[in-house]
Amino acid sequence: MIAGIDTVSVSDQEDFAIWKLNADGSVATGFGGGDGLVTFTSIGGNGNDQDFATGLFVDAQGFYVVGGSMDNAVAPASNDDFVVLRLQPDGTLDTGFNSPNGYFADDIAGSSGDQCQGKQIVQDAKGRILGVGWTESSTVDAAIWCIK
């Protein structure tokens, strides 16, 4: 599994991207649209945003949990917001996670024009999702999220 960015050169748009490869390095055709790739355009954004996945893990139930940042995921528009998606083994969004959405989004900064970026996610021994990153309003501060 690889988490990162898929750039659409025509519009200079960057999408949340997750690739799945088999152990031999070949494309996992059962993931995504058969090409081993799943992309997500900004949740709540206008589709011309800078969205990037920065971390992932497989949870105890076999779901892929992916974290990062997306433009305008939380209203009011606030530039970057922390986002966690949970995917089924085939790459589709798991709508049972934070039902009915399949994702968690937060703007800790809270104001339009502020930034909030997730940089890494892990699962602790109790099964909670922990995210770390930073937020910027008038100052830059470290941020930690705990999602049950």
C-alpha positions in Angstrom: 0.0 0.0 0.0 1.2 3.5 -0.9 -0.5 6.7 0.1 0.3 10.0 -1.7 -0.8 12.4 -4.4 -2.2 11.9 -7.9 -1.7 15.1 -9.9 -4.1 16.0 -12.7 -1.9 18.1 -14.9 -4.7 19.8 -16.8 -6.1 21.6 -13.8 -3.1 21.4 -11.5 -5.3 19.5 -9.1 -3.8 17.1 -6.6 -6.0 14.3 -5.3 -5.8 12.0 -2.3 -4.4 8.7 -3.8 -3.9 5.2 -2.6 -2.1 2.5 -4.6 -2.1 -1.2 -3.8 0.5 -3.6 -5.1 0.9 -7.3 -4.8 4.0 -8.8 -3.0 5.7 -9.2 -6.3 5.2 -5.5 -7.2 2.4 -6.1 -9.7 -0.8 -4.0 -9.6 -3.5 -5.4 -7.3 -6.3 -5.5 -9.8 -9.0 -6.2 -7.2 -8.4 -2.8 -5.7 -9.9 0.4 -7.2 -11.0 0.2 -10.8 -8.8 -2.7 -11.6 -5.7 -0.5 -11.8 -4.7 -0.8 -8.1 -5.4 3.0 -7.7 -8.1 4.8 -5.7 -8.3 8.6 -5.7 -10.5 11.0 -3.8 -11.1 14.6 -4.8 -11.6 17.0 -1.9 -14.5 16.1 0.4 -16.7 19.2 0.5 -14.3 21.1 -1.8 -14.7 22.2 -5.4 -12.6 19.5 -7.0 -9.7 21.9 -7.9 -7.9 21.5 -4.6 -4.6 20.3 -3.2 -5.4 17.1 -1.3 -2.7 14.7 -0.1 -2.5 11.4 1.8 0.4 11.2 4.2 -0.1 8.0 6.2 -2.0 4.7 6.2 -2.3 1.4 8.1 -4.4 -1.7 7.9 -6.7 -2.1 11.0 -7.5 -5.3 12.9 -10.6 -5.8 10.7 -8.7 -5.5 7.4 -9.8 -2.0 6.5 -7.3 0.5 5.0 -7.2 3.6 7.2 -5.7 6.6 5.3 -4.9 10.1 6.7 -3.8 13.4 5.4 -5.2 16.8 4.4 -7.8 18.0 2.0 -8.8 21.5 1.0 -12.2 22.7 2.3 -13.3 19.4 3.8 -14.9 21.3 6.7 -17.1 24.4 6.4 -16.4 27.2 6.4 -13.7 27.0 3.7 -10.5 26.9 5.6 -7.8 25.9 3.2 -6.4 22.6 4.5 -8.3 20.2 6.9 -7.2 17.0 8.6 -9.0 14.0 7.1 -9.1 10.2 7.8 -10.8 7.8 5.3 -11.5 4.2 5.9 -11.6 1.9 2.9 -13.0 -1.5 2.3 -10.4 -4.1 1.0 -11.5 -3.4 -2.6 -10.8 0.3 -2.1 -14.4 1.6 -1.8 -15.2 4.1 1.0 -16.4 2.3 4.1 -19.6 4.2 5.0 -19.8 2.4 8.3 -16.8 4.5 9.5 -18.1 7.8 11.1 -21.5 6.7 9.5 -22.7 7.5 7.0 -19.7 9.4 5.7 -16.8 6.9 5.6 -14.5 9.7 6.6 -13.6 12.0 9.5 -12.6 15.6 8.8 -11.6 18.3 11.2 -10.5 21.9 11.1 -8.9 22.5 14.5 -7.9 26.1 13.5 -11.6 26.9 13.0 -11.5 30.0 10.8 -11.7 30.6 7.1 -8.2 31.0 5.7 -6.6 28.9 8.5 -4.7 25.7 7.8 -4.8 22.3 9.5 -2.7 19.5 8.2 -2.5 15.9 9.2 1.0 14.4 8.7 0.8 10.8 10.1 -1.7 8.4 11.6 -1.3 5.2 13.7 -3.6 2.9 15.6 -3.0 2.5 19.3 -3.4 -0.7 21.4 -7.0 0.2 22.2 -7.9 0.4 18.4 -8.1 4.2 18.4 -6.8 6.2 15.4 -4.2 8.8 16.4 -3.3 11.6 14.0 -0.5 14.2 14.3 0.1 17.3 12.3 -0.1 21.0 12.7 -2.5 23.9 12.6 -1.9 27.5 11.7 -4.1 30.5 12.5 -2.0 33.4 13.9 0.7 31.0 15.0 1.8 27.5 14.0 1.0 24.8 16.6 1.4 21.0 16.9 -1.9 19.1 16.7 -2.9 15.7 17.9 -6.3 14.0 17.1 -7.7 10.9 18.7 -10.6 9.2 16.8 -12.4 6.3 18.4 
